[in-house]
Amino acid sequence: MDNSIHVISASYGSGSVQAVDVTATVQAFVNANRGGSLVVSNDSLRLSSDPSVGQRKSLVVTCQYTNGVESSLEIIKSAVEGGTISFAPPEKFVPVNLVSATYGTDKVFKDITYGLACFMADPNNNYVISTDPLCSLYCYGQDIAPGIAKTLNLIITKQGSPEHRICLNDGQEVNLIEVLPQV
């Protein structure tokens, strides 16, 4: 079995209410370009009309990479209109799954699981997570608890290992591959 990329889902718009399903179009692009990079726009997605006129739009794609018969890896990729999504397969398959991610204090926090999962889906990030600037980005640039120290709480798993909990204080970083047990 060859390496393959299967687009499980792809939606484009300014939110779930105004998003349109572009799964077939993105899969056709991936097939025609052997992966490749897609610049996100109404034209590249072959849309006859703008799904959210005057609104900032994004493309969110869930794809499954299969590496022969060895393993497969499901990845979520996203980019805003005008940005680029690369469908190049990851150099190595390291199935790290983000179960949950929260950032803040014990009383005020944001669930940033989806945003961080999109970041982790980029094969160029080397699975290094830091509290700055990632958490600020996924909290929309707002300090959710001004003047109070915050933490990033992660629950991750790796194929064949139990859940692993990680707590990072502001300014810290961790390489997820190094902290998980080898299987």
Secondary structure, 3 states (H helix, E strand, C coil): CCCEEEEEEEEEECCCCCCEECHHHHHHHHHHCCCCEEECCCCCCCCCCCCCCCCCCEEEEEEEEEECCCEEEEEEEEEECCCEEECCCCCCCCCEEEEEEEEECCCCEEECHHHHHHHHCCCCCCCEEECCCHHHHHCCCCCCCCCCCCEEEEEEEECCCCCEEEEEECCCEEEHHHHCCCC
